[in-house]
């Protein structure tokens, strides 16, 4: 038989766990949509579009495009590694480092 006291304890535990689950999901959403990560993601997406356009126009060969996409994937892996080490976000210094690498690849696309 469940007493009033044990029912209150169960309700309290359930409410606490639900609150913690909500907090964890909110933190995850913040980490994924952090402005520094969003900027890096947007640059990578933009570079992919530029690579496709350059191949379509004949300015880049398929081999050159493959090499540039490989570099972009390497940068993406590095970003994910940095984020996993910092609790889900990029520091300013890490963003600058990734921006420099993206700029190098971007200059190769535009040549």
C-alpha positions, 0 to 999 in steps of 0.5 A, spaced: 500 500 500 502 506 498 502 511 503 501 519 502 508 520 504 511 515 499 507 518 494 509 525 495 516 522 495 515 519 488 512 525 486 518 530 488 523 525 485 519 525 478 519 532 478 526 533 480 528 528 474 524 532 469 527 538 471 534 536 470 532 533 464 529 539 461 536 543 464 540 538 460 536 538 453 537 546 454 544 546 455 545 541 449 541 546 444 545 552 447 551 548 445 549 546 438 547 553 436 552 557 440 554 563 435 561 561 434 559 554 432 554 557 428 559 561 424 564 556 423 558 551 420 556 557 416 563 558 413 563 551 411 557 550 408 558 557 404 565 554 402 561 547 400 557 551 395 563 555 392 566 549 391 560 546 387 559 552 383 567 552 381 566 545 379 560 547 375 563 553 371 570 548 370 574 553 374 576 547 379 577 540 377 574 534 381 580 532 384 581 539 386 574 539 389 575 533 393 582 535 396 578 542 398 572 538 401 577 533 405 580 540 408 573 542 410 572 535 413 578 535 417 577 542 419 570 540 421 573 534 425 578 539 429 572 543 431 568 537 433 574 535 437 575 542 440 568 543 442 568 536 446 574 538 450 570 545 452 564 542 454 560 544 448 563 550 445 568 554 442 573 559 445 575 565 441 582 563 440 579 556 437 575 560 433 580 564 430 584 558 429 579 555 425 577 561 421 585 562 419 584 555 416 578 556 413 581 562 410 586 558 407 581 553 404 577 559 401 583 562 398 584 556 394 577 556 392 577 563 389 584 562 385 
